[in-house]
């Protein structure tokens, strides 16, 4: 349910509406826009008489019932596009945001070299896994807390914000001490206990699409995070599992405009996991930006052939340097921007 307040209604008039919602054991989600405010109501059950109860309260213009299952992630509850700000980084704004770095934190030298290179070439965030979910238990599964400490050191030197994966509810507290954005991987997209735990945290969450998830199911997964009071969710399309095996996954580029028609949340593309093959990463990255993605997450490694995970889909520094001007050109062509450095020696 959405309670639409009259234009120009002051905060002290909205507060009693919020308090009444909470007295009924429901959740209130106020969104204060320029000139007008709306208050979202979430919870069960919503009494049939609720509409009449709120319509007579001072400052209320009208009450609208929302039929969609995903309430907070949809446009009805939030008519303005979400822009997530982390200091000077704005995710979901006019500028295409680039996240780059290695799949896994393997050493301090590898991570620091990667951070310096991607920073110089225009990336705003550094990615790197300290905890890695692997198909086989015998593969490299990350450095744990030591990896988080290395990421924090890279942030301190370069100023890059960091994003790293959290795998279990019990890890949220320790990962939250280091990261700027929690990453929920595809395998955990419907791990509802984990989603609720990061929802209770105050930091943004990147939610990658599950291997075979419908878009509505994906938005409902985001709803689990947002229902806990965390509105800052980024959706990341990383390819879905289909019958095709020429690529690691099948990149659903159409998910970008479909999501943007359904939700106000920022949408990213991960061309690396979709392609699985280094020569294909650039084309998928450009396709994502052309489709309107708010950002890209690209795996970049000093020496991909020696990488401990995902080397086959990682770009080296020269390949990343060659790709960035192309991304910038496509961004400009679709009315976005991507400031990049030119003539940088890597």
C-alpha positions as CSV (number, residue, x, y, z in Angstrom):
1,X,0.0,0.0,0.0
2,X,1.2,3.5,-0.8
3,X,0.0,6.6,1.1
4,X,0.4,9.7,-1.1
5,X,0.7,12.9,0.9
6,X,-0.6,16.2,-0.4
7,X,1.9,18.5,-2.2
8,X,3.9,20.6,0.3
9,X,2.9,18.5,3.4
10,X,5.4,19.2,6.2
11,X,7.3,16.5,8.0
12,X,5.4,17.0,11.3
13,X,2.2,16.1,9.4
14,X,3.7,13.0,7.9
15,X,5.1,11.7,11.3
16,X,1.6,10.8,12.8
17,X,0.9,8.7,9.6
18,X,4.2,6.8,10.1
19,X,3.5,6.3,13.8
20,X,0.0,5.0,13.1
21,X,1.4,2.5,10.6
22,X,3.9,1.3,13.2
23,X,1.2,1.0,15.9
24,X,-0.6,-1.5,13.6
25,X,2.5,-3.7,13.5
26,X,3.3,-2.7,9.9
27,X,6.5,-1.2,8.4
28,X,6.5,2.4,7.2
29,X,8.9,3.4,4.4
30,X,8.7,7.2,3.9
31,X,10.1,8.6,0.7
32,X,10.4,12.4,0.8
33,X,10.6,13.9,-2.6
34,X,10.8,17.5,-3.9
35,X,7.5,18.9,-3.0
36,X,5.7,15.7,-2.3
37,X,6.1,12.6,0.0
38,X,4.8,9.1,-0.1
39,X,4.8,6.5,2.7
40,X,5.0,2.9,1.7
41,X,3.2,0.4,4.0
42,X,4.5,-3.2,4.1
43,X,3.4,-6.1,6.2
44,X,0.7,-8.7,6.8
45,X,-2.1,-8.6,7.1
46,X,-3.2,-5.3,5.6
47,X,-6.8,-4.9,6.9
48,X,-9.5,-4.1,4.3
49,X,-10.4,-0.9,6.3
50,X,-6.8,0.4,6.1
51,X,-7.5,2.6,3.1
52,X,-10.4,4.5,4.8
53,X,-8.3,4.8,8.0
54,X,-5.5,6.7,6.4
55,X,-7.5,8.7,3.8
56,X,-9.1,10.8,6.6
57,X,-5.8,11.6,8.2
58,X,-4.5,15.2,7.8
59,X,-2.1,15.7,4.8
60,X,-3.1,12.5,3.0
61,X,-4.2,12.9,-0.6
62,X,-5.0,9.3,-1.5
63,X,-4.2,5.7,-0.7
64,X,-3.2,3.2,-3.4
65,X,-3.0,-0.6,-3.0
66,X,0.0,-2.2,-4.8
67,X,-0.6,-5.5,-6.4
68,X,3.0,-6.4,-7.3
69,X,4.8,-8.9,-5.0
70,X,7.9,-6.7,-5.0
71,X,6.8,-3.6,-3.2
72,X,10.0,-1.7,-2.2
73,X,12.0,-2.5,-5.3
74,X,9.2,-1.3,-7.7
75,X,8.5,2.1,-9.1
76,X,5.2,2.5,-7.2
77,X,6.9,2.8,-3.8
78,X,9.9,4.8,-5.2
79,X,9.0,7.0,-8.2
80,X,12.6,8.4,-8.4
81,X,15.5,6.3,-9.6
82,X,17.8,5.2,-6.8
83,X,21.3,6.7,-6.8
84,X,23.6,5.1,-4.2
85,X,26.3,7.5,-2.9
86,X,29.4,6.3,-1.2
87,X,31.4,9.5,-0.6
88,X,32.2,10.9,-4.1
89,X,31.0,7.8,-5.9
90,X,27.4,7.9,-7.3
91,X,26.0,4.6,-8.5
92,X,22.9,4.8,-10.7
93,X,23.5,8.4,-11.8
94,X,24.4,9.8,-15.2
95,X,27.9,8.4,-15.0
96,X,28.6,4.7,-15.8
97,X,30.4,3.2,-12.8
98,X,33.2,0.8,-13.4
99,X,34.1,-1.9,-10.8
100,X,37.3,-3.7,-11.7
101,X,39.9,-6.0,-10.1
102,X,40.8,-9.6,-9.7
103,X,38.4,-12.5,-9.0
104,X,40.3,-13.4,-5.9
105,X,42.7,-11.6,-3.5
106,X,45.8,-13.8,-4.0
107,X,48.5,-11.7,-2.4
108,X,49.2,-8.1,-1.4
109,X,51.3,-7.4,-4.4
110,X,48.7,-8.7,-6.9
111,X,45.9,-6.8,-5.3
112,X,47.9,-3.5,-4.9
113,X,49.1,-3.7,-8.5
114,X,45.5,-4.3,-9.7
115,X,44.2,-1.4,-7.6
116,X,46.7,1.1,-8.9
117,X,46.1,0.0,-12.5
118,X,42.3,0.1,-12.5
119,X,42.3,3.4,-10.5
120,X,44.5,5.0,-13.1
121,X,42.3,3.9,-15.9
122,X,39.0,5.2,-14.5
123,X,37.5,2.5,-12.2
124,X,35.8,3.8,-9.1
125,X,35.6,0.5,-7.1
126,X,37.9,-2.4,-6.6
127,X,36.6,-5.9,-6.6
128,X,38.3,-8.9,-5.1
129,X,37.1,-12.0,-3.3
130,X,38.4,-12.8,0.2
131,X,35.9,-15.6,0.5
132,X,35.2,-17.6,-2.7
133,X,32.4,-20.0,-3.3
134,X,33.8,-22.7,-5.6
135,X,32.2,-25.6,-7.4
136,X,34.9,-27.9,-6.1
137,X,36.0,-27.9,-2.5
138,X,39.6,-28.5,-3.6
139,X,39.9,-25.2,-5.5
140,X,41.3,-21.9,-4.0
141,X,38.6,-20.6,-1.7
142,X,40.1,-17.2,-0.7
143,X,42.4,-15.8,2.0
144,X,39.6,-14.9,4.4
145,X,40.3,-12.0,6.9
146,X,43.8,-11.6,5.5
147,X,42.3,-10.9,2.1
148,X,40.0,-8.3,3.6
149,X,42.9,-6.6,5.2
150,X,44.7,-6.4,1.9
151,X,41.7,-4.9,0.2
152,X,41.5,-2.3,3.0
153,X,45.1,-1.4,2.4
154,X,44.4,-1.0,-1.3
155,X,41.6,1.4,-0.5
156,X,43.7,3.4,1.9
157,X,46.4,3.9,-0.8
158,X,44.3,4.4,-3.9
159,X,41.0,5.8,-2.6
160,X,39.0,3.2,-4.4
161,X,35.9,1.9,-2.7
162,X,35.9,-1.9,-2.4
163,X,33.3,-4.6,-3.0
164,X,33.8,-8.1,-1.8
165,X,31.6,-11.2,-1.4
166,X,30.0,-12.3,1.8
167,X,28.9,-16.0,1.9
168,X,27.2,-16.7,5.2
169,X,25.1,-14.7,7.7
170,X,27.8,-15.2,10.3
171,X,30.4,-13.5,8.1
172,X,28.4,-10.3,7.6
173,X,29.8,-8.6,10.7
174,X,33.5,-9.2,9.9
175,X,33.2,-8.5,6.2
176,X,31.2,-5.3,7.0
177,X,34.2,-4.0,9.0
178,X,36.2,-3.9,5.7
179,X,34.0,-3.6,2.7
180,X,32.1,-0.6,1.3
181,X,29.6,-2.8,-0.6
182,X,28.5,-6.4,0.2
183,X,28.4,-8.7,-2.8
184,X,25.9,-11.5,-2.8
185,X,27.0,-14.1,-5.4
186,X,24.7,-15.9,-7.8
187,X,24.7,-19.1,-5.7
188,X,23.5,-17.1,-2.7
189,X,20.9,-15.0,-4.5
190,X,18.0,-16.9,-2.8
191,X,19.8,-17.5,0.5
192,X,17.1,-15.6,2.4
193,X,18.8,-15.7,5.8
194,X,21.9,-14.1,4.3
195,X,19.8,-11.5,2.4
196,X,18.1,-10.5,5.6
197,X,21.4,-10.2,7.5
198,X,22.9,-7.8,4.9
199,X,19.6,-6.0,4.9
200,X,20.1,-5.2,8.6
201,X,23.5,-3.8,7.8
202,X,23.9,-0.2,6.7
203,X,26.1,-0.7,3.7
204,X,24.9,-1.1,0.0
205,X,24.4,-4.6,-1.4
206,X,25.1,-5.9,-4.9
207,X,22.8,-8.8,-5.6
208,X,23.9,-11.0,-8.5
209,X,21.3,-12.8,-10.5
210,X,20.9,-16.5,-9.7
211,X,21.9,-19.1,-12.3
212,X,18.3,-19.8,-13.4
213,X,16.4,-17.0,-11.7
214,X,13.3,-15.3,-13.2
215,X,13.5,-11.5,-13.1
216,X,10.6,-11.3,-10.7
217,X,12.3,-13.8,-8.4
218,X,15.4,-11.7,-8.5
219,X,13.5,-8.6,-7.5
220,X,11.9,-10.5,-4.7
221,X,15.3,-11.5,-3.5
222,X,16.2,-7.8,-3.4
223,X,13.0,-7.3,-1.5
224,X,14.3,-9.5,1.3
225,X,17.2,-7.0,1.7
226,X,15.1,-3.9,1.5
227,X,12.4,-5.2,3.8
228,X,15.0,-5.2,6.6
229,X,15.5,-1.4,6.1
230,X,18.4,-1.3,3.6
231,X,17.2,0.5,0.5
232,X,20.6,0.5,-1.3
233,X,20.6,-2.6,-3.5
234,X,22.4,-2.9,-6.9
235,X,21.2,-5.6,-9.3
236,X,24.0,-7.3,-11.3
237,X,23.2,-9.5,-14.4
238,X,26.1,-12.0,-14.7
239,X,24.6,-14.4,-17.2
240,X,22.2,-17.2,-16.8
241,X,22.4,-21.0,-17.4
242,X,21.0,-22.1,-20.7
243,X,21.5,-24.9,-23.1
244,X,24.4,-23.0,-24.8
245,X,27.9,-23.9,-23.9
246,X,29.9,-21.7,-26.2
247,X,30.1,-19.2,-23.3
248,X,30.3,-19.8,-19.6
249,X,26.8,-18.4,-19.2
250,X,24.3,-16.6,-21.4
251,X,24.3,-12.9,-20.9
252,X,20.7,-11.7,-20.7
253,X,21.2,-8.1,-22.0
254,X,17.5,-7.7,-22.2
255,X,17.4,-7.9,-18.4
256,X,18.7,-4.3,-18.3
257,X,15.8,-2.5,-19.9
258,X,13.3,-5.0,-18.4
259,X,14.6,-4.3,-14.9
260,X,14.6,-0.6,-15.5
261,X,11.0,-0.7,-16.5
262,X,10.1,-2.6,-13.3
263,X,12.5,-1.2,-10.7
264,X,14.2,2.0,-9.6
265,X,17.4,0.1,-8.5
266,X,20.7,0.5,-10.3
267,X,21.5,-2.3,-12.8
268,X,25.0,-3.6,-13.5
269,X,26.4,-6.1,-16.0
270,X,29.2,-8.6,-15.3
271,X,30.6,-9.4,-18.7
272,X,33.4,-11.5,-17.3
273,X,31.3,-14.2,-15.7
274,X,28.9,-14.2,-18.6
275,X,31.6,-14.7,-21.2
276,X,34.0,-17.0,-19.4
277,X,36.4,-16.3,-22.2
278,X,38.7,-13.3,-22.3
279,X,38.2,-12.3,-26.0
280,X,34.5,-12.0,-25.5
281,X,34.5,-9.8,-22.4
282,X,34.8,-6.5,-24.2
283,X,31.9,-7.0,-26.6
284,X,29.6,-8.0,-23.8
285,X,30.7,-5.0,-21.7
286,X,29.9,-2.7,-24.6
287,X,26.5,-4.4,-25.2
288,X,25.6,-3.9,-21.5
289,X,26.4,-0.2,-21.6
290,X,24.5,0.2,-24.9
291,X,21.5,-1.5,-23.3
292,X,21.5,1.2,-20.5
293,X,23.4,-0.5,-17.7
294,X,24.4,1.8,-14.8
295,X,27.8,0.1,-14.5
296,X,30.1,-2.8,-15.2
297,X,32.0,-5.3,-13.0
298,X,35.1,-6.5,-14.9
299,X,37.7,-8.9,-13.8
300,X,41.2,-7.6,-14.3
301,X,44.4,-9.3,-13.2
302,X,48.2,-8.5,-13.5
303,X,48.8,-11.9,-15.1
304,X,45.5,-13.8,-15.9
305,X,47.3,-17.0,-17.0
306,X,48.6,-17.4,-13.5
307,X,45.4,-16.4,-11.7
308,X,44.2,-18.7,-9.0
309,X,40.6,-18.3,-10.1
310,X,38.8,-17.2,-13.3
311,X,42.0,-16.4,-15.2
312,X,40.4,-17.4,-18.5
313,X,37.9,-14.6,-18.3
314,X,40.1,-11.9,-16.7
315,X,41.6,-9.0,-18.7
316,X,45.2,-8.0,-18.2
317,X,46.0,-4.3,-17.6
318,X,46.7,-3.5,-21.3
319,X,43.4,-5.1,-22.4
320,X,41.5,-3.2,-19.8
321,X,43.2,0.0,-20.9
322,X,42.2,-0.6,-24.5
323,X,38.6,-1.3,-23.5
324,X,37.9,1.7,-21.3
325,X,37.9,4.3,-24.2
326,X,35.4,2.1,-26.1
327,X,33.1,1.9,-23.0
328,X,33.3,5.7,-22.7
329,X,32.4,6.2,-26.3
330,X,29.3,3.9,-26.1
331,X,28.3,5.6,-22.8
332,X,28.4,9.0,-24.5
333,X,26.3,7.6,-27.4
334,X,23.5,6.5,-25.1
335,X,23.5,9.8,-23.1
336,X,25.7,8.7,-20.2
337,X,29.3,9.6,-19.3
338,X,32.5,7.8,-18.3
339,X,35.5,10.0,-17.6
340,X,38.7,8.1,-18.2
341,X,42.4,8.9,-18.1
342,X,44.3,8.9,-21.4
343,X,47.9,8.3,-22.0
344,X,48.4,6.4,-18.7
345,X,51.4,4.2,-18.5
346,X,50.5,0.9,-16.8
